[in-house]
Amino acid sequence: MGRWEEVDVIPDATDAVAENFGWPCFEGDGRQDGWDFVPGCQALPAAAVTPPAYRGEHAGSLFFADYTGGCVFELRAGEDGRPDPGTVGLFARAGGGAVGPVELQAGPGGDL
C-alpha cells in the first residue's frame, strides 16, 4: 500500500459512462491488499476497473513545471538519491487549449 502512483483520464466527461478507477482498492499495477477489509474492495473485480493512463512506483522524483511549454517534467532519483539530470522526462503536457502550469504545490499529505 502506498507504493504506486497513477494518473487517471476520463476520455469523455460528457458521455454516460462513469469510469471506475478502483481507488483505493486498485492503484498502479493492481489490487491494494491493504484495503481488503473494505467490503466494496472485496467485491470489486479487476475487470470492472478502468486502468490508469499512467502508473509508476514512487521514485523520489523531482517535478518542475514550464509554463511556456505547457509541461510538467520529472527528474528521477539517481543512485545517490538526488535528482539525476540524465533521467529528465515529460510527465504531463497541457492540451485542448489549456495554458501551462503556473506553479506546483504539495498538498497536506505530501502529494503533488
URWOCOR-V896286 format. One line per field, one symbol per residue. ss: DSSP state (h for helix, s for strand, l for the rest). Layout:
BEGIN
ss->???
END
This chain:
BEGIN
ss->lllssssllllllllllllllllllssllsslhhhlllhhhhhllhhhlllllssssllllsssssllllssssslslllllslhhhlssssslllllllllllllllllll
END
